[in-house]
């Protein structure tokens, strides 16, 4: 099958891409790829969702979803959902959830709290899933992250392991605390039917770039210095839909899950007169500007992320510095890691 060439890296030992297949009797199938890249008010947004290799081999479909919308007040709302792989129809729940977030954010009572959007969207997902498809809550479950972008900062909430990152100066920083001792492929919380205390909330200052991602991309970022370099370079400036899609065409040993990310480039705040005068004085004195600190709005990067950047101009397999964990669904011939107590398997 003919495919366009790409400079996306190949890291570790991976099998040829292959063309995938569709299993007989499959229903509620989603497209293998979704792409976006456009201007939304004062923000620039790009999104991509690419089916994982485990789904291609199994004949199933992409179970991730995303959506974003601009409110009349100028706020940008973004939702990303990752359907549980253990539920054959969870892609329905992921899509319903993202659209329910947009409906509530753009047409419901105004709110600056994404936790409220998650609460309403989760309930609506359960209602619509049952009414339109005859699916119970357990068949719709997905992990989710929702963000509201405003002039005074960004507020992000999530349920489960769907993640968010900041990008500044070529370095990614985790928005939520990450526990690297948790079992791979296990999910402690999902919607609909989540506990109220399962919702995590983080308020950022005014980051330059924010990335919302499902665990396929998130785990690759955490475990691969090569991938961090590739994506940091690709997302340093706003990109169009096809460039965004190409950024997720990388292949990495142990990465089998769907790859989904929405990147938001935020407007640069206009400096106040006093700040402008100080900046002019600093530039005259040739003093470099200070980098982001550990406060919210800066990039709190893992110390282990300061590895050398892989040369993206050199195609072909490279040796990766991160562990080759099966951070997505297992591929052919690979075993499924066991989850911890109380965790649900993907």
C-alpha positions as CSV (number, residue, x, y, z in Angstrom):
1,X,0.0,0.0,0.0
2,X,1.5,3.3,-1.1
3,X,2.1,5.9,1.7
4,X,3.7,9.3,1.8
5,X,7.3,9.6,3.1
6,X,8.1,11.1,6.5
7,X,11.1,12.2,8.5
8,X,9.4,11.1,11.8
9,X,11.9,9.1,13.9
10,X,11.9,5.3,14.3
11,X,13.2,4.5,17.8
12,X,14.2,1.1,18.9
13,X,13.1,-2.1,17.2
14,X,9.8,-1.9,15.6
15,X,7.9,-3.9,12.9
16,X,7.0,-2.4,9.5
17,X,3.9,-0.2,9.7
18,X,1.7,-2.4,7.7
19,X,-1.7,-1.5,6.3
20,X,-4.0,-2.7,9.1
21,X,-7.3,-4.5,8.7
22,X,-11.0,-4.3,9.6
23,X,-12.5,-7.2,11.5
24,X,-15.8,-8.7,10.3
25,X,-18.9,-7.6,12.1
26,X,-17.3,-4.5,13.6
27,X,-19.7,-1.6,14.4
28,X,-19.4,2.1,15.4
29,X,-16.0,2.4,13.7
30,X,-14.2,5.8,13.8
31,X,-11.8,7.1,11.1
32,X,-8.2,6.1,11.6
33,X,-7.0,9.7,11.6
34,X,-8.3,13.1,12.6
35,X,-6.4,16.4,12.0
36,X,-6.8,20.1,12.7
37,X,-4.8,23.2,12.5
38,X,-6.3,26.7,12.7
39,X,-6.8,30.0,14.5
40,X,-9.3,30.3,17.3
41,X,-9.6,33.9,18.5
42,X,-6.3,34.8,20.0
43,X,-5.1,31.2,20.1
44,X,-3.6,28.9,17.5
45,X,-4.6,25.3,17.8
46,X,-3.5,22.1,16.2
47,X,-4.8,18.6,16.9
48,X,-4.1,15.1,15.7
49,X,-5.4,11.7,16.6
50,X,-3.9,8.6,14.9
51,X,-5.0,5.0,15.4
52,X,-2.6,2.8,17.3
53,X,-0.9,-0.2,15.9
54,X,-2.6,-2.6,18.3
55,X,-6.0,-1.5,16.9
56,X,-4.7,-1.9,13.3
57,X,-3.6,-5.5,14.0
58,X,-6.7,-6.4,15.9
59,X,-9.0,-4.9,13.2
60,X,-10.6,-2.5,15.7
61,X,-10.6,1.3,15.5
62,X,-9.2,4.4,17.0
63,X,-10.8,5.0,20.5
64,X,-9.4,8.5,21.2
65,X,-11.3,11.7,20.6
66,X,-10.8,15.4,20.9
67,X,-12.7,18.6,20.4
68,X,-12.2,22.4,20.9
69,X,-14.3,25.5,20.6
70,X,-14.2,29.2,21.1
71,X,-16.7,31.0,23.4
72,X,-18.2,34.4,22.7
73,X,-16.2,35.7,25.6
74,X,-12.9,34.7,23.9
75,X,-12.2,31.7,26.1
76,X,-10.9,28.6,24.4
77,X,-12.2,25.2,25.6
78,X,-10.4,21.9,24.8
79,X,-11.4,18.3,25.6
80,X,-9.5,15.1,25.0
81,X,-10.8,11.6,25.8
82,X,-9.2,8.2,25.6
83,X,-11.7,5.3,25.4
84,X,-10.7,2.2,27.5
85,X,-9.3,-0.5,25.2
86,X,-11.1,-3.1,27.3
87,X,-14.4,-1.7,26.1
88,X,-15.0,-2.4,22.4
89,X,-17.4,0.6,22.2
90,X,-15.6,3.1,24.3
91,X,-14.9,5.2,21.2
92,X,-18.5,6.2,21.4
93,X,-18.1,7.4,24.9
94,X,-15.0,9.4,24.1
95,X,-16.7,11.1,21.2
96,X,-19.9,11.8,23.1
97,X,-17.9,13.2,26.0
98,X,-15.9,15.7,23.9
99,X,-18.9,17.0,22.1
100,X,-20.9,17.2,25.4
101,X,-18.1,19.4,26.8
102,X,-18.3,21.7,23.8
103,X,-22.1,21.9,24.1
104,X,-22.0,22.8,27.7
105,X,-19.1,25.2,27.4
106,X,-20.4,27.1,24.4
107,X,-24.1,27.0,24.9
108,X,-24.6,26.4,28.6
109,X,-24.1,28.6,31.6
110,X,-20.7,30.2,31.6
111,X,-18.1,28.6,33.9
112,X,-14.4,29.0,34.5
113,X,-14.1,25.6,36.2
114,X,-13.5,22.6,33.9
115,X,-14.6,20.3,36.7
116,X,-18.1,21.5,36.1
117,X,-17.8,20.7,32.4
118,X,-16.6,17.2,33.2
119,X,-19.5,16.6,35.6
120,X,-22.1,17.7,33.1
121,X,-20.5,16.0,30.1
122,X,-20.1,12.7,31.9
123,X,-23.8,12.6,32.8
124,X,-24.8,13.6,29.3
125,X,-22.5,10.9,27.8
126,X,-24.2,8.3,29.9
127,X,-27.7,9.5,28.9
128,X,-27.0,9.8,25.2
129,X,-25.0,6.5,25.1
130,X,-28.0,4.7,26.5
131,X,-30.7,6.5,24.5
132,X,-29.0,6.5,21.1
133,X,-26.9,3.3,21.2
134,X,-28.3,1.2,24.0
135,X,-24.9,1.3,25.7
136,X,-24.4,1.1,29.5
137,X,-22.0,3.4,31.4
138,X,-19.3,0.6,31.5
139,X,-19.4,0.4,27.7
140,X,-18.7,4.1,27.3
141,X,-15.8,4.6,29.8
142,X,-12.9,6.8,29.0
143,X,-10.2,8.9,30.7
144,X,-10.5,12.6,30.0
145,X,-8.8,16.0,30.3
146,X,-10.5,19.4,29.8
147,X,-8.9,22.8,29.7
148,X,-10.2,26.4,29.7
149,X,-7.9,29.0,28.2
150,X,-8.5,32.6,29.3
151,X,-6.6,35.9,29.4
152,X,-5.6,35.4,33.0
153,X,-4.4,31.8,32.6
154,X,-5.3,28.2,31.9
155,X,-7.3,25.9,34.1
156,X,-7.0,22.1,33.5
157,X,-9.0,19.2,35.0
158,X,-8.8,15.5,34.4
159,X,-10.1,12.1,35.3
160,X,-7.7,9.2,34.8
161,X,-4.4,9.2,33.1
162,X,-5.1,11.5,30.2
163,X,-2.4,14.2,30.6
164,X,-1.3,17.8,30.0
165,X,2.1,19.3,29.5
166,X,3.6,22.8,29.0
167,X,6.3,23.4,26.4
168,X,8.9,26.2,26.9
169,X,12.4,26.6,25.5
170,X,12.3,23.1,24.0
171,X,11.4,21.4,27.4
172,X,8.2,19.7,28.3
173,X,6.8,20.0,31.8
174,X,4.2,17.8,33.5
175,X,1.0,19.8,34.5
176,X,-0.2,17.0,36.8
177,X,1.8,14.9,39.2
178,X,3.0,11.7,37.6
179,X,3.5,8.5,39.5
180,X,5.9,6.3,37.6
181,X,5.3,3.4,40.0
182,X,1.7,2.9,38.7
183,X,1.1,-0.2,36.6
184,X,1.2,0.3,32.9
185,X,-2.2,-0.1,31.2
186,X,-4.1,0.3,34.4
187,X,-6.8,2.9,34.9
188,X,-7.9,4.0,38.4
189,X,-10.7,6.4,37.3
190,X,-12.8,7.0,34.2
191,X,-16.1,8.6,33.1
192,X,-19.0,8.2,33.2
193,X,-19.5,6.9,36.7
194,X,-16.4,8.5,38.2
195,X,-16.1,9.4,41.9
196,X,-16.2,13.2,42.6
197,X,-12.8,12.9,44.3
198,X,-11.3,11.4,41.2
199,X,-11.2,14.8,39.4
200,X,-7.8,16.6,39.5
201,X,-7.5,20.3,39.0
202,X,-4.5,22.5,38.2
203,X,-4.4,26.3,37.5
204,X,-1.5,27.6,35.4
205,X,-0.3,31.1,34.9
206,X,0.2,32.2,31.3
207,X,2.2,29.3,29.6
208,X,3.4,29.8,26.0
209,X,2.3,26.3,24.8
210,X,0.0,23.7,26.3
211,X,-0.3,20.1,25.1
212,X,-3.3,17.9,26.1
213,X,-2.6,14.3,25.3
214,X,-3.8,10.8,25.8
215,X,-1.5,8.3,27.5
216,X,-0.1,7.0,24.2
217,X,1.7,10.3,23.5
218,X,2.2,11.1,27.2
219,X,4.1,7.8,27.9
220,X,6.2,8.3,24.8
221,X,7.2,11.8,26.0
222,X,8.1,10.5,29.4
223,X,10.1,7.5,28.3
224,X,11.9,8.8,25.2
225,X,14.4,11.7,24.9
226,X,14.3,11.2,21.2
227,X,10.6,11.8,21.0
228,X,10.8,14.8,23.3
229,X,13.3,16.4,21.0
230,X,11.3,15.6,17.9
231,X,7.9,16.9,19.2
232,X,9.5,20.0,20.9
233,X,11.0,21.0,17.6
234,X,7.8,20.3,15.6
235,X,5.6,22.2,18.1
236,X,7.9,25.1,18.8
237,X,5.7,27.2,16.4
238,X,2.1,26.8,15.3
239,X,1.6,24.1,12.7
240,X,-1.1,23.2,10.2
241,X,-3.2,20.0,10.2
242,X,-0.9,17.9,8.0
243,X,2.2,19.0,9.8
244,X,0.5,18.1,13.1
245,X,-0.4,14.7,11.8
246,X,3.1,14.1,10.6
247,X,4.5,14.9,14.0
248,X,2.7,11.8,15.4
249,X,3.9,9.5,12.6
250,X,6.9,8.4,14.7
251,X,7.3,4.8,15.7
252,X,8.7,3.7,19.0
253,X,9.4,0.3,20.4
254,X,6.7,-0.5,23.0
255,X,4.3,2.1,21.7
256,X,1.1,0.5,20.4
257,X,-1.7,2.8,21.6
258,X,-3.6,5.5,19.8
259,X,-1.7,8.8,19.6
260,X,-3.7,11.9,20.3
261,X,-2.6,15.4,21.1
262,X,-4.0,18.9,21.0
263,X,-1.5,21.7,21.1
264,X,-2.5,25.3,22.0
265,X,-0.1,28.3,21.3
266,X,-1.2,31.0,23.7
267,X,-1.0,34.7,22.9
268,X,2.0,36.6,24.4
269,X,0.8,38.9,27.1
270,X,1.4,42.6,26.3
271,X,3.9,44.0,28.8
272,X,2.8,46.9,31.0
273,X,4.7,50.2,30.6
274,X,6.9,49.5,33.6
275,X,7.6,46.0,32.4
276,X,8.4,47.3,28.9
277,X,10.9,49.8,30.3
278,X,12.6,47.0,32.3
279,X,12.8,44.7,29.3
280,X,14.3,47.5,27.2
281,X,16.9,48.2,29.9
282,X,17.8,44.5,30.1
283,X,18.1,44.2,26.3
284,X,20.4,47.3,26.3
285,X,22.6,45.7,29.0
286,X,22.5,42.4,27.1
287,X,21.3,40.5,30.1
288,X,19.5,37.2,29.1
289,X,15.9,36.9,30.3
290,X,15.2,34.6,33.2
291,X,13.7,31.2,32.4
292,X,10.5,29.8,33.8
293,X,10.4,28.9,37.5
294,X,8.7,26.1,39.4
295,X,5.5,28.2,40.0
296,X,2.3,27.4,38.1
297,X,2.6,28.7,34.6
298,X,6.3,27.7,34.3
299,X,7.7,24.4,33.1
300,X,8.4,21.9,35.9
301,X,10.3,19.4,33.9
302,X,11.6,16.1,35.0
303,X,15.4,16.3,35.7
304,X,15.8,13.2,33.6
305,X,14.5,15.1,30.6
306,X,17.7,17.1,30.1
307,X,19.2,14.4,27.8
308,X,20.7,15.1,24.4
309,X,18.3,15.7,21.6
310,X,18.1,13.2,18.8
311,X,19.1,14.5,15.5
312,X,15.8,14.7,13.6
313,X,17.6,15.1,10.3
314,X,18.9,11.6,10.5
315,X,16.2,9.1,9.7
316,X,16.2,5.5,10.7
317,X,16.4,3.6,14.0
318,X,18.2,5.2,16.9
319,X,19.1,4.1,20.4
320,X,16.7,5.6,22.9
321,X,17.7,6.6,26.4
322,X,14.3,5.8,27.9
323,X,12.9,2.4,28.9
324,X,11.1,0.5,26.3
325,X,7.8,-0.1,28.2
326,X,4.6,-1.3,26.6
327,X,2.8,1.9,27.4
328,X,0.0,1.3,25.0
329,X,-2.1,-1.8,24.3
330,X,0.2,-4.9,23.8
331,X,1.2,-5.7,20.3
332,X,1.2,-9.2,18.7
333,X,3.1,-11.6,20.9
334,X,3.4,-9.3,23.8
335,X,1.9,-9.9,27.2
336,X,-0.5,-7.5,29.0
337,X,1.1,-6.1,32.2
338,X,-1.0,-6.6,35.3
339,X,-2.7,-3.7,37.0
340,X,-2.6,-2.7,40.6
341,X,-5.3,-3.1,43.2
342,X,-8.5,-1.2,42.3
343,X,-7.2,-0.5,38.8
344,X,-9.1,-1.2,35.6
345,X,-7.3,-2.8,32.7
346,X,-7.1,-1.0,29.4
